[in-house]
Amino acid sequence: QVQVVESGGGLVQAGGSLRLSCAASGLIFTINAMGWYRQAPGKQRELIATITRGGFANYADSVKGRFTISRDNAKNTVYLQMNSLNSEDTAVYYCKAMGSRDQWGQGTQVTVSS
């Protein structure tokens, strides 16, 4: 079984930056990739970035060029660096471990004030 815990959310002004962290524990070897999702009020949860075990990253068009996903294998942690934030980035951000059994974190709120 895998557990994931997000951290790093908060309130930031438009144009600012935040870095989210996602720490994984448990059966780490069963994880093939990690993903960041977000869900804004009244909207469906959307996938915004993924990173494979080998470090290959992929992004949704809505965040490409502004967000960067990375991983520290020694710490079993994945990061999401978010730059040039705007009000449309306001959402609850979730981390998901993808493998033999997907595991979601509890989510962390990001609020961008204009």
Backbone bond lengths (Angstrom), bond angles and torsions (degrees), N, CA, C in turn:
res aa  C-N    CA-C-N  psi(-1)  N-CA   C-N-CA  omega(-1)  CA-C   N-CA-C  phi
1 Q - - - 1.459 - - 1.530 109.37 -
2 V 1.333 115.40 145.77 1.458 122.41 -178.71 1.525 109.06 -117.54
3 Q 1.302 115.98 141.21 1.457 121.69 172.91 1.531 108.65 -119.40
4 V 1.320 116.23 142.63 1.464 120.70 176.29 1.517 109.00 -132.44
5 V 1.317 115.16 139.50 1.464 121.40 -178.53 1.526 108.64 -132.98
6 E 1.341 115.49 122.36 1.458 120.54 178.28 1.535 110.32 -91.13
7 S 1.316 114.86 155.45 1.458 121.31 173.43 1.518 108.71 -156.29
8 G 1.327 115.54 165.52 1.457 120.22 173.58 1.509 115.67 106.42
9 G 1.327 117.85 -2.90 1.458 119.13 178.72 1.521 111.28 -71.18
10 G 1.327 114.82 172.84 1.454 119.30 179.14 1.508 111.91 162.84
11 L 1.325 114.79 -164.86 1.458 122.38 -179.61 1.521 109.24 -103.40
12 V 1.313 116.70 130.92 1.462 121.07 -179.01 1.526 108.73 -141.69
13 Q 1.312 115.97 150.16 1.465 119.85 177.23 1.513 110.75 -78.87
14 A 1.312 115.17 153.88 1.459 120.17 176.87 1.524 109.89 -55.56
15 G 1.322 115.09 136.97 1.453 120.92 -176.81 1.511 113.85 92.28
16 G 1.316 116.44 -10.83 1.451 121.83 -177.93 1.517 113.25 -85.13
17 S 1.329 114.49 -173.51 1.465 121.65 -176.40 1.520 110.96 -132.95
18 L 1.309 114.46 154.16 1.458 122.61 172.30 1.513 108.04 -145.16
19 R 1.330 116.09 153.78 1.456 120.42 172.31 1.518 108.87 -123.76
20 L 1.311 114.71 123.41 1.451 121.40 175.81 1.522 109.73 -96.36
21 S 1.330 114.88 148.42 1.458 121.03 176.90 1.514 109.57 -122.99
22 C 1.318 115.54 149.42 1.453 121.91 176.71 1.520 107.42 -136.94
23 A 1.320 115.04 109.29 1.456 120.84 -178.87 1.520 109.72 -97.58
24 A 1.314 116.07 127.42 1.453 121.68 179.35 1.523 109.50 -106.28
25 S 1.329 114.64 146.91 1.456 120.19 177.11 1.521 108.85 -146.04
26 G 1.317 115.58 170.09 1.454 119.74 -179.31 1.520 110.80 94.33
27 L 1.315 116.85 -136.65 1.465 122.62 -175.83 1.529 110.45 -81.02
28 I 1.333 115.27 71.09 1.469 121.97 -174.56 1.529 111.51 -58.52
29 F 1.335 116.33 -34.38 1.464 119.91 -174.66 1.518 112.37 -66.18
30 T 1.330 117.91 -14.01 1.469 121.06 179.25 1.529 112.29 -85.99
31 I 1.339 116.90 -5.96 1.468 120.70 -177.38 1.529 109.72 -86.71
32 N 1.322 116.39 126.45 1.462 121.52 178.14 1.527 111.92 -97.63
33 A 1.312 115.97 -31.05 1.462 120.97 -178.99 1.521 109.04 -158.15
34 M 1.310 115.07 161.77 1.462 121.42 175.90 1.522 108.41 -123.89
35 G 1.308 115.51 146.14 1.457 118.98 -179.64 1.512 112.27 -135.60
36 W 1.322 114.37 150.06 1.469 121.14 171.63 1.523 108.43 -109.21
37 Y 1.310 115.43 132.06 1.452 123.67 176.09 1.526 108.31 -121.91
38 R 1.323 115.29 165.26 1.450 118.75 171.57 1.521 109.66 -145.72
39 Q 1.320 114.60 153.70 1.460 120.34 178.77 1.520 108.74 -137.65
40 A 1.318 114.59 113.41 1.457 120.86 177.02 1.528 109.24 -87.63
41 P 1.325 117.83 158.08 1.462 120.69 -179.78 1.528 111.96 -55.43
42 G 1.321 115.73 128.77 1.453 120.72 177.88 1.514 115.03 76.82
43 K 1.330 116.88 5.57 1.458 119.98 -178.89 1.516 110.86 -121.42
44 Q 1.323 114.99 162.85 1.454 119.94 177.59 1.528 110.63 -76.99
45 R 1.316 114.75 155.03 1.456 119.75 175.98 1.527 108.52 -67.82
46 E 1.334 116.25 134.29 1.455 120.34 -178.29 1.524 110.55 -124.66
47 L 1.311 115.00 145.06 1.454 122.21 175.91 1.523 108.46 -81.36
48 I 1.325 116.82 128.09 1.457 119.00 -178.42 1.523 113.57 -115.81
49 A 1.317 118.03 -25.39 1.469 118.73 179.74 1.519 109.86 -160.54
50 T 1.321 115.57 145.19 1.453 121.04 174.94 1.526 109.43 -136.39
51 I 1.312 115.43 155.32 1.451 121.07 174.26 1.521 108.33 -142.48
52 T 1.323 115.39 132.17 1.446 120.14 -177.65 1.524 110.83 -84.90
53 R 1.325 114.83 172.55 1.460 119.87 177.24 1.527 110.70 -57.65
54 G 1.321 115.34 -34.20 1.462 119.88 -179.18 1.516 113.81 -82.92
55 G 1.329 117.27 -3.45 1.454 120.17 176.38 1.513 115.43 97.63
56 F 1.327 117.68 6.14 1.462 119.81 178.55 1.521 109.29 -76.14
57 A 1.326 116.48 127.54 1.455 121.95 -176.40 1.523 111.37 -110.86
58 N 1.323 114.53 149.07 1.461 120.91 176.92 1.524 108.24 -141.85
59 Y 1.350 115.86 147.90 1.460 120.21 -173.74 1.521 111.79 -134.06
60 A 1.322 114.88 151.07 1.454 120.42 169.31 1.527 108.70 -73.36
61 D 1.318 115.87 151.89 1.465 119.99 -178.70 1.529 111.46 -59.23
62 S 1.318 116.39 -31.13 1.467 120.49 -175.57 1.530 113.17 -66.57
63 V 1.335 117.09 -19.81 1.468 119.61 -177.32 1.523 112.69 -121.70
64 K 1.312 117.19 -6.75 1.461 120.80 -176.26 1.525 110.26 -59.37
65 G 1.317 115.59 131.79 1.458 120.80 -179.22 1.518 113.92 90.24
66 R 1.330 116.95 -14.86 1.469 120.94 179.20 1.528 112.26 -113.85
67 F 1.327 116.48 -34.91 1.462 121.33 -177.65 1.526 109.52 -107.71
68 T 1.328 115.52 147.37 1.453 121.23 176.62 1.518 109.57 -133.39
69 I 1.323 115.70 126.14 1.455 120.98 175.61 1.518 108.53 -99.35
70 S 1.327 115.96 139.35 1.460 120.46 179.36 1.523 108.48 -148.08
71 R 1.324 115.04 170.07 1.458 118.47 -178.73 1.510 110.69 -141.99
72 D 1.316 115.00 147.69 1.467 122.64 173.66 1.515 105.64 -119.01
73 N 1.330 116.29 100.24 1.462 120.24 -175.06 1.528 111.77 -64.75
74 A 1.305 117.25 -31.44 1.461 119.97 -179.81 1.529 111.65 -65.30
75 K 1.323 115.72 -29.46 1.463 120.91 -179.70 1.521 112.72 -102.45
76 N 1.335 116.80 -0.46 1.470 121.16 -177.08 1.535 110.54 52.60
77 T 1.301 114.78 43.01 1.464 120.55 -174.76 1.526 110.22 -129.66
78 V 1.320 114.71 140.04 1.453 122.26 175.27 1.523 107.69 -115.68
79 Y 1.312 115.81 142.21 1.454 121.27 -177.70 1.524 110.84 -118.68
80 L 1.314 115.37 154.21 1.452 121.17 171.13 1.524 107.22 -130.29
81 Q 1.322 115.77 105.24 1.458 121.41 176.44 1.517 108.10 -86.33
82 M 1.315 116.88 121.20 1.460 122.33 -176.15 1.521 109.49 -116.21
83 N 1.315 116.10 117.82 1.454 122.25 -179.98 1.528 110.53 -117.36
84 S 1.320 115.68 163.34 1.473 121.53 177.79 1.522 111.30 50.82
85 L 1.306 115.35 47.56 1.466 120.48 -177.13 1.522 110.86 -68.62
86 N 1.317 115.13 145.96 1.457 121.42 175.80 1.524 109.31 -134.19
87 S 1.319 116.27 174.60 1.461 120.40 -173.59 1.527 112.30 -61.20
88 E 1.320 117.71 -26.75 1.462 120.48 -179.82 1.523 112.21 -72.97
89 D 1.326 116.69 -9.27 1.467 120.10 176.72 1.525 111.59 -88.06
90 T 1.317 117.42 -5.02 1.463 120.64 177.48 1.520 109.90 -63.88
91 A 1.322 116.24 123.41 1.463 121.25 -175.69 1.527 108.86 -177.17
92 V 1.317 114.50 171.15 1.458 120.44 166.13 1.523 106.84 -90.55
93 Y 1.314 116.40 127.20 1.451 122.47 -177.90 1.527 109.57 -102.10
94 Y 1.325 114.36 131.12 1.454 121.18 -177.55 1.524 110.20 -120.28
95 C 1.307 114.57 145.37 1.460 122.03 173.23 1.528 107.87 -106.05
96 K 1.309 116.05 142.63 1.455 119.94 176.99 1.519 109.80 -133.86
97 A 1.322 114.95 130.43 1.459 121.28 172.09 1.524 107.38 -90.47
98 M 1.317 115.81 127.88 1.466 121.30 -175.53 1.522 108.44 -112.41
99 G 1.325 114.58 122.51 1.451 118.40 179.29 1.499 110.42 -169.72
100 S 1.328 115.05 -138.35 1.456 118.85 -179.69 1.524 110.83 -61.52
101 R 1.335 115.27 -29.34 1.467 121.25 173.93 1.522 107.57 -146.56
102 D 1.321 116.38 121.34 1.462 119.36 -178.72 1.528 110.78 -68.57
103 Q 1.322 114.94 144.80 1.454 119.97 179.98 1.527 109.82 -136.21
104 W 1.323 115.83 125.64 1.463 121.93 179.46 1.525 110.73 -94.61
105 G 1.322 114.86 150.30 1.447 120.05 167.96 1.517 110.21 -86.35
106 Q 1.332 115.73 -178.91 1.455 120.33 -175.11 1.520 112.57 -84.61
107 G 1.314 117.31 -13.79 1.457 121.61 178.40 1.520 112.24 94.77
108 T 1.321 115.18 153.30 1.461 121.57 176.63 1.528 108.12 -139.01
109 Q 1.321 115.86 134.65 1.460 120.98 -174.92 1.525 111.05 -81.16
110 V 1.323 115.45 132.58 1.460 122.12 172.15 1.527 107.36 -120.41
111 T 1.314 116.18 123.10 1.454 121.64 179.33 1.524 109.42 -122.98
112 V 1.332 115.59 124.04 1.460 120.97 -179.48 1.521 107.76 -109.52
113 S 1.313 116.02 119.86 1.456 120.60 -179.17 1.525 109.61 -95.19
114 S 1.322 114.86 140.72 1.476 119.42 -178.17 1.518 111.32 -94.68
